[in-house]
Amino acid sequence: MRPIVTPLLLCTLLGLAGCGSDLSRSFGLTRDSPDEFLVTPRAPLSMPPSYVLARPQPGAPRPQELSPRAAVESTLTQSTSSATGAMSPGQTALLQAAGPPPPADIRAQVNRQAGIDDPAPGFVDKMQFWLLPREPGVIVDPNVEAQRLRENAALGKTVQDGETRIIMPKRKSIFGF
């Protein structure tokens, strides 16, 4: 009986290790590589301007290293401006070709035009009013709209004349009826 139990137990353990990534990682069958975005280079060693050095403080940040945010900002500002801080003629021409800057409240204007002014309903509202919300946007009836445009063209009217017919989809509940 003993010779059968040991191989059976080993087969069971190997079978469990192959079933999931957590078990195979627990048994050491999966290797985890380091996250390349978390690896940051250290500042290079350099000779101090004088040999009179301040005593290091335990836990204090290294003076020659920038914080990750400051490193990103310096990288971005170096790529958008020259060493003197002035913009190149190409950058100036590109900004002028882009047009005027957007207004300060552009996000509020876009939300207002898109009809997103009201916040999302909470959990209680979803449970109390269990009908699914309608799809955002307006669905135009293509056949009726094509007919209206043909009639406007035949009568010499503009495209804006007449009423655009839309399709109002039936609201469905969570249960599909």
Backbone bond lengths (Angstrom), bond angles and torsions (degrees), N, CA, C in turn:
res aa  C-N    CA-C-N  psi(-1)  N-CA   C-N-CA  omega(-1)  CA-C   N-CA-C  phi
1 M - - - 1.441 - - 1.535 110.12 -
2 R 1.322 118.47 -39.80 1.457 123.44 -177.67 1.527 112.19 -62.99
3 P 1.329 120.66 -40.46 1.468 119.85 -179.45 1.542 112.48 -66.12
4 I 1.283 118.98 -23.79 1.467 121.45 -178.73 1.527 110.66 -84.31
5 V 1.310 118.27 -33.12 1.464 122.33 -175.16 1.532 111.23 -67.65
6 T 1.307 119.13 -42.30 1.461 122.11 -176.63 1.531 111.49 -64.28
7 P 1.335 120.67 -52.10 1.474 118.40 177.89 1.531 112.74 -64.01
8 L 1.332 116.42 -34.50 1.455 119.85 178.67 1.536 110.41 -65.00
9 L 1.325 116.08 -40.39 1.462 120.58 177.79 1.528 111.29 -66.07
10 L 1.323 117.86 -41.55 1.460 121.81 177.51 1.524 111.53 -63.59
11 C 1.325 117.13 -43.13 1.466 120.61 178.05 1.525 111.13 -63.26
12 T 1.319 116.54 -39.03 1.463 120.61 178.43 1.525 110.89 -64.95
13 L 1.332 117.23 -43.27 1.464 120.70 178.63 1.526 111.77 -64.43
14 L 1.327 118.06 -42.20 1.460 120.98 178.35 1.526 110.55 -66.98
15 G 1.309 117.09 -36.80 1.464 120.43 176.79 1.516 111.68 -64.43
16 L 1.332 116.51 -41.50 1.459 119.92 177.10 1.526 111.59 -67.71
17 A 1.316 117.34 -35.83 1.463 120.89 179.90 1.523 110.77 -66.16
18 G 1.316 117.45 -32.97 1.455 120.25 179.72 1.517 113.43 -80.74
19 C 1.325 119.15 -13.48 1.463 122.01 -175.63 1.518 113.25 -74.10
20 G 1.267 119.00 -35.93 1.457 119.95 -174.87 1.503 111.31 -141.02
21 S 1.324 114.32 157.66 1.458 118.56 -179.03 1.533 111.21 -70.98
22 D 1.333 117.52 -31.13 1.459 119.37 -179.18 1.522 111.22 -68.05
23 L 1.335 116.65 -42.57 1.458 119.29 179.79 1.518 111.31 -69.73
24 S 1.333 117.03 -41.47 1.462 118.62 179.49 1.527 110.73 -66.63
25 R 1.337 117.74 -32.39 1.459 120.50 176.01 1.531 109.86 -69.54
26 S 1.350 116.60 -35.07 1.465 120.39 179.24 1.519 111.51 -66.15
27 F 1.323 116.61 -36.81 1.461 120.18 179.73 1.522 112.31 -84.57
28 G 1.331 118.23 -1.67 1.460 121.22 176.80 1.508 113.46 82.93
29 L 1.332 118.94 20.07 1.455 121.55 -178.88 1.523 112.54 -88.86
30 T 1.331 118.26 -11.31 1.459 122.65 -179.71 1.516 108.68 -118.93
31 R 1.340 115.11 135.67 1.458 119.60 177.29 1.513 109.40 -99.62
32 D 1.314 116.10 139.25 1.454 121.46 177.24 1.519 108.38 -106.67
33 S 1.334 115.74 122.87 1.457 119.23 177.28 1.524 108.58 -87.90
34 P 1.318 117.62 153.88 1.474 119.26 -179.40 1.524 110.16 -69.49
35 D 1.313 116.32 152.46 1.455 122.25 177.96 1.521 108.20 -74.20
36 E 1.334 116.91 120.38 1.460 119.96 -175.63 1.519 112.71 -69.24
37 F 1.328 117.58 -17.67 1.449 119.53 179.63 1.531 111.75 -84.70
38 L 1.322 117.50 -16.80 1.457 120.34 179.16 1.525 112.28 -91.78
39 V 1.328 117.18 -11.71 1.459 121.22 -179.42 1.522 107.92 -82.16
40 T 1.318 117.04 120.44 1.460 120.94 178.99 1.520 108.79 -120.04
41 P 1.313 117.18 141.47 1.467 119.42 -179.88 1.521 110.73 -75.95
42 R 1.294 115.49 150.51 1.463 121.72 175.66 1.517 109.05 -84.89
43 A 1.302 116.08 151.47 1.463 120.44 176.21 1.530 108.50 -66.14
44 P 1.319 117.87 143.81 1.470 119.83 -178.24 1.531 111.59 -68.33
45 L 1.315 114.44 152.50 1.462 119.68 175.65 1.525 109.19 -74.35
46 S 1.310 117.06 143.57 1.462 120.09 178.80 1.527 108.44 -144.56
47 M 1.291 114.01 160.24 1.464 119.55 177.82 1.521 108.86 -77.52
48 P 1.304 117.56 135.27 1.465 119.52 178.58 1.530 110.18 -71.62
49 P 1.344 117.04 153.04 1.468 119.27 179.20 1.521 112.37 -64.37
50 S 1.305 116.86 -28.67 1.463 120.16 174.83 1.525 107.08 -137.95
51 Y 1.308 115.68 161.45 1.454 119.31 -177.71 1.526 112.30 -88.93
52 V 1.306 117.10 3.63 1.446 120.78 176.55 1.529 106.50 -88.43
53 L 1.287 116.08 104.08 1.461 120.74 -175.22 1.526 110.77 -108.45
54 A 1.301 115.10 146.37 1.457 119.69 174.86 1.522 108.01 -76.48
55 R 1.308 115.93 148.71 1.454 119.75 178.98 1.523 109.07 -68.73
56 P 1.322 117.88 135.96 1.464 119.57 179.06 1.521 111.05 -69.44
57 Q 1.306 115.01 143.97 1.457 121.33 178.25 1.535 107.87 -101.01
58 P 1.317 118.46 128.01 1.460 119.49 179.38 1.530 111.36 -62.34
59 G 1.315 115.95 130.51 1.455 121.72 178.58 1.516 114.91 84.10
60 A 1.333 118.41 -5.58 1.464 121.04 179.80 1.530 108.76 -77.18
61 P 1.346 117.70 148.78 1.467 119.21 178.56 1.522 110.87 -68.06
62 R 1.308 115.22 152.70 1.464 120.11 179.11 1.520 108.72 -71.46
63 P 1.325 119.17 130.60 1.469 120.60 -173.94 1.532 113.64 -67.90
64 Q 1.321 119.68 -27.18 1.456 120.72 -177.46 1.519 113.18 -86.92
65 E 1.317 117.67 -4.68 1.460 120.05 -178.96 1.519 110.65 -101.36
66 L 1.322 115.09 143.26 1.451 121.32 176.00 1.521 109.05 -93.76
67 S 1.306 116.16 155.60 1.451 118.84 172.73 1.533 107.82 -69.17
68 P 1.328 118.56 157.94 1.468 119.23 -179.86 1.528 112.27 -56.51
69 R 1.325 117.65 -38.23 1.472 120.29 179.63 1.528 110.64 -64.93
70 A 1.350 116.57 -44.60 1.465 120.17 179.90 1.522 111.11 -65.94
71 A 1.339 117.60 -35.33 1.462 120.63 178.24 1.520 110.69 -65.14
72 V 1.334 117.00 -41.56 1.471 120.30 179.00 1.522 110.25 -66.82
73 E 1.333 117.00 -42.95 1.462 119.83 179.30 1.521 111.50 -62.14
74 S 1.319 117.08 -41.64 1.461 119.05 180.00 1.522 110.93 -67.71
75 T 1.319 116.79 -35.74 1.465 119.93 177.77 1.522 110.71 -65.96
76 L 1.326 116.80 -43.69 1.459 119.97 -178.95 1.520 112.10 -69.14
77 T 1.305 117.58 -40.34 1.457 119.22 -179.23 1.520 111.25 -72.05
78 Q 1.314 119.24 -29.12 1.461 120.74 176.12 1.511 110.34 -67.59
79 S 1.354 117.21 -35.57 1.449 118.86 -177.30 1.525 112.33 -78.53
80 T 1.335 118.21 -20.45 1.457 119.80 -178.62 1.519 113.80 -100.07
81 S 1.296 118.15 -7.64 1.463 119.50 178.06 1.520 109.02 -144.24
82 S 1.297 114.90 160.59 1.459 118.74 179.93 1.519 109.88 -79.58
83 A 1.324 116.52 -178.67 1.462 120.93 -176.35 1.530 111.57 -65.77
84 T 1.341 117.48 -26.68 1.461 119.75 -179.27 1.514 112.09 -82.45
85 G 1.316 117.87 -11.05 1.455 120.52 179.95 1.516 112.72 97.28
86 A 1.339 118.29 -12.39 1.460 121.46 178.83 1.527 109.63 -86.86
87 M 1.324 115.35 151.30 1.463 119.24 179.82 1.518 109.76 -82.58
88 S 1.326 115.02 149.35 1.461 119.71 179.19 1.531 109.03 -74.37
89 P 1.336 117.76 163.66 1.474 119.72 178.45 1.535 112.16 -61.69
90 G 1.312 117.26 -33.34 1.463 120.16 178.20 1.517 112.08 -66.52
91 Q 1.326 116.09 -40.98 1.459 119.60 178.43 1.522 110.88 -66.53
92 T 1.337 116.56 -39.93 1.458 120.43 178.15 1.521 110.75 -63.41
93 A 1.339 117.32 -43.63 1.467 120.90 179.25 1.520 110.99 -64.13
94 L 1.321 117.76 -39.08 1.461 121.12 178.96 1.526 111.21 -64.49
95 L 1.326 117.37 -43.31 1.462 120.44 178.66 1.524 111.73 -66.18
96 Q 1.336 117.41 -36.57 1.462 119.75 178.03 1.522 111.03 -69.02
97 A 1.328 117.32 -35.86 1.465 120.85 179.16 1.525 111.63 -71.57
98 A 1.318 117.27 -22.56 1.466 120.60 -179.08 1.517 111.76 -73.29
99 G 1.304 118.69 -17.82 1.459 120.91 178.46 1.511 111.45 97.15
100 P 1.336 115.41 -172.83 1.463 118.96 -177.28 1.523 110.81 -70.37
101 P 1.328 117.10 156.85 1.464 119.08 178.52 1.528 110.50 -68.60
102 P 1.319 117.60 154.55 1.472 119.80 -179.90 1.521 110.50 -70.38
103 P 1.324 116.76 157.38 1.469 118.74 177.55 1.519 110.90 -65.55
104 A 1.318 116.40 160.81 1.469 121.39 -176.03 1.521 111.89 -66.38
105 D 1.332 117.69 -31.36 1.464 119.90 -177.96 1.526 112.28 -100.47
106 I 1.311 118.31 36.53 1.464 122.05 -176.23 1.531 111.60 -62.67
107 R 1.327 118.31 -37.86 1.464 120.60 -179.42 1.525 110.72 -64.75
108 A 1.325 117.41 -40.60 1.465 120.70 178.35 1.528 110.62 -66.07
109 Q 1.333 117.47 -38.38 1.458 120.65 178.49 1.528 111.27 -65.02
110 V 1.320 116.60 -43.91 1.468 120.25 179.67 1.521 110.34 -64.25
111 N 1.321 117.46 -43.74 1.467 120.33 178.57 1.523 111.27 -63.19
112 R 1.318 117.32 -39.85 1.461 120.93 -179.84 1.534 109.90 -65.61
113 Q 1.335 117.56 -43.18 1.460 120.88 179.80 1.525 111.53 -67.87
114 A 1.306 116.81 -32.62 1.457 120.37 -179.89 1.521 112.16 -83.61
115 G 1.307 117.50 -9.65 1.464 121.01 179.04 1.507 113.40 76.08
116 I 1.322 117.91 35.37 1.459 121.90 -177.90 1.515 110.54 -107.71
117 D 1.315 117.65 28.08 1.455 119.49 -176.27 1.514 113.10 -68.92
118 D 1.341 117.46 -35.57 1.460 118.34 -176.49 1.530 110.59 -84.60
119 P 1.321 117.77 143.08 1.467 120.67 -178.90 1.526 111.24 -72.27
120 A 1.300 115.88 166.00 1.465 121.28 179.58 1.527 109.73 -68.43
121 P 1.334 116.87 146.32 1.469 118.77 179.88 1.522 110.85 -68.83
122 G 1.317 114.84 149.02 1.454 120.59 179.30 1.520 111.72 -81.16
123 F 1.318 116.06 -178.08 1.459 122.06 -177.29 1.525 111.89 -63.05
124 V 1.334 116.69 -42.48 1.467 120.35 -178.74 1.526 110.28 -65.01
125 D 1.348 117.27 -40.94 1.463 119.66 177.93 1.520 111.33 -63.68
126 K 1.315 116.91 -38.31 1.465 120.03 178.87 1.527 110.71 -65.53
127 M 1.313 116.76 -37.65 1.460 119.31 179.73 1.526 111.58 -75.53
128 Q 1.324 117.17 -35.95 1.449 120.61 -178.22 1.532 111.18 -73.66
129 F 1.306 116.73 -44.32 1.462 121.86 178.68 1.519 107.21 -108.91
130 W 1.320 117.30 85.82 1.457 122.43 -167.56 1.508 113.85 -82.17
131 L 1.312 118.88 5.89 1.454 120.24 175.91 1.518 108.87 -76.08
132 L 1.321 115.62 142.46 1.459 119.70 178.58 1.522 109.44 -71.62
133 P 1.328 119.05 145.40 1.461 120.38 178.96 1.523 110.85 -70.24
134 R 1.311 114.93 155.20 1.466 119.82 177.03 1.516 109.48 -70.43
135 E 1.315 114.56 155.25 1.457 120.05 175.88 1.524 108.52 -65.08
136 P 1.331 118.35 139.92 1.463 119.34 178.25 1.520 110.34 -70.65
137 G 1.314 115.70 150.09 1.448 120.49 177.44 1.518 111.57 103.21
138 V 1.305 115.33 172.14 1.453 122.80 -178.08 1.516 107.87 -114.96
139 I 1.326 116.40 133.66 1.459 120.89 178.39 1.521 107.38 -105.54
140 V 1.322 116.58 117.60 1.455 122.52 -178.93 1.522 108.30 -88.09
141 D 1.347 116.08 136.12 1.459 121.54 176.73 1.529 107.57 -70.94
142 P 1.330 119.80 111.28 1.471 120.75 -171.14 1.531 113.41 -67.74
143 N 1.319 118.63 -37.84 1.465 120.48 -177.30 1.528 111.09 -68.26
144 V 1.330 116.70 -46.59 1.468 120.67 -179.79 1.522 110.31 -66.25
145 E 1.336 117.27 -39.19 1.462 120.67 -179.77 1.524 111.14 -66.86
146 A 1.332 118.48 -40.32 1.466 121.39 177.65 1.524 110.56 -63.30
147 Q 1.316 116.55 -41.36 1.466 120.85 178.11 1.534 110.52 -63.24
148 R 1.341 117.45 -42.81 1.460 121.04 179.23 1.524 111.38 -63.22
149 L 1.330 116.96 -41.15 1.465 120.08 179.20 1.524 111.64 -66.47
150 R 1.347 117.88 -38.61 1.466 121.07 177.70 1.529 110.43 -64.49
151 E 1.328 116.86 -42.35 1.468 120.57 179.05 1.520 110.77 -64.77
152 N 1.336 117.45 -41.73 1.466 120.64 178.00 1.520 110.97 -62.85
153 A 1.337 117.94 -40.01 1.458 120.93 179.51 1.527 110.48 -67.05
154 A 1.332 117.24 -39.82 1.465 120.67 -179.57 1.528 111.50 -68.09
155 L 1.326 117.37 -35.24 1.465 121.41 -178.92 1.524 112.57 -88.21
156 G 1.345 117.79 -4.88 1.460 121.33 179.74 1.506 113.40 78.37
157 K 1.308 117.78 21.51 1.462 121.89 178.65 1.523 109.70 -88.73
158 T 1.336 115.54 164.79 1.466 119.50 177.60 1.526 109.73 -79.84
159 V 1.299 115.65 168.89 1.465 121.95 -178.88 1.529 110.50 -67.40
160 Q 1.323 117.18 -29.10 1.457 120.26 -177.41 1.532 113.11 -76.66
161 D 1.310 118.77 -17.32 1.465 121.57 -179.93 1.522 109.98 -68.48
162 G 1.313 115.56 139.70 1.454 120.77 178.85 1.514 111.16 96.60
163 E 1.313 113.86 172.20 1.458 120.04 -176.66 1.531 109.72 -105.08
164 T 1.327 116.25 130.71 1.461 120.91 177.96 1.517 108.74 -82.84
165 R 1.316 116.50 126.73 1.458 121.03 -177.97 1.519 109.24 -90.50
166 I 1.320 115.82 132.56 1.460 120.38 179.55 1.511 109.93 -115.42
167 I 1.320 115.26 157.52 1.461 122.52 178.27 1.515 107.37 -99.13
168 M 1.299 116.78 124.03 1.461 121.70 177.04 1.520 107.67 -99.24
169 P 1.338 118.30 106.50 1.465 119.21 179.69 1.521 111.31 -67.85
170 K 1.317 114.39 147.33 1.463 120.57 179.53 1.517 108.31 -73.03
171 R 1.325 117.20 133.80 1.463 121.21 179.02 1.520 108.69 -71.66
172 K 1.311 115.05 134.49 1.457 120.55 177.91 1.516 109.31 -110.36
173 S 1.288 115.36 150.94 1.455 119.82 176.52 1.522 109.55 -87.34
174 I 1.284 115.89 176.97 1.459 121.26 178.03 1.523 110.26 -62.01
175 F 1.331 116.90 -31.33 1.464 121.13 -176.26 1.522 112.62 -85.03
176 G 1.333 119.18 -0.88 1.450 122.12 173.81 1.505 114.87 92.43
177 F 1.318 120.85 11.62 1.467 121.21 177.72 1.504 111.39 -132.45
